[in-house]
Amino acid sequence: MEEELRSLLNGTPISLDKNVSLPKGATKVLGHNVCYIVAAVVIEDGKVLMIQEAKPSCRGLWCIPAGTVEGKETLVEAVKREVKEESGLEFEPVALVHVENYEKMSWIRFTFSGRIVGGKLKATAESDEESLQAGWFTSDVKKLPLEIPLRFPVILMAISVTLEFQKLSGAVVMPSLVSHTSSLIKLLAVKDDGTSLQTLHAKLPTGSLLPLSIDEELTSAQFALELLKDNGLPNLLLDEVMVHGVLSVEHNPHSDDQDSSDG
């Protein structure tokens, strides 16, 4: 496990056993029973890039650039396309800062941070079905809702996560082009007993792999809590568990593997 962690921190994807026995419902097929969403949080000089929605259901509200991943499209290709379509700007993602799931795992959202490398900010005269316009607004999450009406409160969380990420130094995670037949989570927990660190991994019916169809009501912190309790910390409380983030994401819709459902 220590060698796996070292490889992940160096940006090397871990090969997972594609023949592992998975429970019913673990296989996810894009466009059938799972929807991948990409979002971009672009912060420059204390301002965050926002787009004004054109959809009838949320017309006039503001959101970060985001949208669904299309078939045979990588996560990076998708987020670049969404930013271009909605803001008119060319986006270069540099880090995957957050992964979330919604509606019992049928929606998975990947949020990227990055920089603008070209393009022209969309004005109202260029409005279309993708967005009405784009603009730069304060990245202060307390002040932003006072400047513009937001589509979702969760936008503030995405901005906060990105701001915190920018303060950190260390390994930067970007998706690795590795294909899989199922959507899987591999949970890594570290137990500190005061004198040493012990690395743990989830022991489930599927080995060390947690399919997205299992424990849908548990957050990563809650699942880690149960794992740590079973490994010598029975009195541990939820607020004593710290989630550090994502070590690796693997996805490749361009794979020649006929059994892959990534795309």
Order of alpha helices (4+ residues) and beta strands (2+ residues): alpha-beta-beta-beta-beta-beta-alpha-beta-beta-beta-alpha-alpha-beta-beta-beta-beta-alpha
